[in-house]
Amino acid sequence: MDQTTFPIEFNNEVDEMPKADNEFFALAAGRLSQLSKGHTDISSAVVNFKQPAQGRETAHIYEVTIVTYMRGTEQIAATDKSEHLRAALDGALDAVERQVREERERQRHHQT
């Protein structure tokens, strides 16, 4: 796993997912690290894993929310839901990556 230059907080509310050292934490940290590569604008991030439909008669839907705190911007957040935890994580990471890149582009155009 790549090391990030900023802290990442993980909050896990999914019972069947081990709380420490698992593949989903490593995947999120690795992709956030790649996103920060060559940049110093991300100061921290939070990744929340939830299972809001747990215990109901509906399908077990997973929800992943990722918040990145960027210098010069309050925060960028994305949430995705899916029947599969990996799909929800990938969707939230894709959305955060897109928003961070868009914000960087806005910042570049604003500075010129």
C-alpha positions as CSV (number, residue, x, y, z in Angstrom):
1,M,0.0,0.0,0.0
2,D,1.2,3.5,-0.8
3,Q,1.8,5.8,2.1
4,T,-0.2,9.0,2.1
5,T,1.2,12.3,3.2
6,F,-2.0,13.2,5.1
7,P,-4.0,11.3,7.7
8,I,-7.0,9.2,6.7
9,E,-9.6,8.3,9.3
10,F,-11.6,5.1,8.8
11,N,-15.0,4.6,10.4
12,N,-16.4,1.1,10.1
13,E,-20.0,0.2,10.8
14,V,-20.1,-3.0,8.8
15,D,-20.2,-6.0,11.2
16,E,-18.7,-8.7,8.9
17,M,-15.8,-6.5,7.9
18,P,-12.7,-6.8,10.1
19,K,-12.0,-3.5,11.9
20,A,-8.3,-3.5,11.3
21,D,-6.0,-4.1,8.4
22,N,-8.3,-5.2,5.6
23,E,-8.4,-4.9,1.9
24,F,-11.0,-2.2,1.7
25,F,-8.9,0.1,3.9
26,A,-5.8,-0.6,1.9
27,L,-7.7,0.1,-1.4
28,A,-9.1,3.4,-0.2
29,A,-5.7,4.5,1.2
30,G,-3.9,3.5,-2.0
31,R,-6.3,5.3,-4.3
32,L,-6.3,8.5,-2.2
33,S,-2.5,8.3,-2.1
34,Q,-2.4,8.1,-5.9
35,L,-4.7,11.1,-6.0
36,S,-2.4,13.2,-3.9
37,K,0.8,12.2,-5.8
38,G,2.5,15.3,-6.9
39,H,0.1,17.6,-5.0
40,T,0.0,19.0,-1.5
41,D,-3.6,20.3,-1.5
42,I,-5.2,17.4,0.4
43,S,-4.8,17.8,4.1
44,S,-6.8,14.8,5.4
45,A,-9.6,12.4,4.5
46,V,-12.3,10.4,6.2
47,V,-13.7,7.1,4.8
48,N,-17.0,5.8,6.3
49,F,-18.3,2.3,5.7
50,K,-22.0,1.7,6.6
51,Q,-24.6,-0.9,6.2
52,P,-27.8,1.1,6.7
53,A,-30.2,-1.7,5.6
54,Q,-28.8,-4.2,8.0
55,G,-31.4,-6.1,10.0
56,R,-34.2,-5.1,7.6
57,E,-36.0,-7.4,5.2
58,T,-34.4,-5.5,2.3
59,A,-31.1,-6.4,0.6
60,H,-28.0,-5.6,2.6
61,I,-27.1,-2.3,0.9
62,Y,-23.7,-0.9,1.7
63,E,-22.9,2.8,1.8
64,V,-19.4,4.4,1.6
65,T,-18.8,8.1,2.1
66,I,-15.5,9.7,1.5
67,V,-14.6,13.2,2.5
68,T,-11.4,14.9,1.5
69,Y,-10.3,18.2,3.1
70,M,-8.4,20.4,0.7
71,R,-6.5,23.6,1.3
72,G,-8.4,26.5,-0.3
73,T,-11.6,24.5,-0.3
74,E,-13.8,23.5,2.6
75,Q,-14.3,19.8,1.6
76,I,-15.1,17.4,-1.1
77,A,-17.4,14.5,-0.4
78,A,-19.0,11.6,-2.2
79,T,-21.3,8.8,-1.2
80,D,-22.2,5.7,-3.1
81,K,-24.5,2.8,-2.3
82,S,-24.5,-0.7,-3.7
83,E,-25.4,-4.3,-2.8
84,H,-21.6,-5.0,-2.8
85,L,-19.2,-3.2,-0.5
86,R,-16.4,-3.1,-3.1
87,A,-18.8,-1.5,-5.7
88,A,-19.9,1.2,-3.2
89,L,-16.2,1.9,-2.3
90,D,-15.2,2.1,-6.0
91,G,-18.1,4.4,-6.8
92,A,-17.3,6.8,-3.9
93,L,-13.6,6.8,-4.8
94,D,-14.4,7.5,-8.5
95,A,-16.6,10.4,-7.5
96,V,-14.1,11.9,-5.1
97,E,-11.3,11.6,-7.6
98,R,-13.3,13.3,-10.3
99,Q,-14.3,16.2,-7.9
100,V,-10.7,16.7,-6.7
101,R,-9.5,16.9,-10.3
102,E,-12.3,19.3,-11.2
103,E,-11.4,21.5,-8.2
104,R,-7.7,21.5,-9.1
105,E,-8.6,22.6,-12.6
106,R,-10.8,25.4,-11.2
107,Q,-8.0,26.5,-9.0
108,R,-5.6,26.6,-12.0
109,H,-7.9,28.7,-14.0
110,H,-8.6,31.0,-11.1
111,Q,-4.9,31.6,-10.6
112,T,-4.3,32.7,-14.2
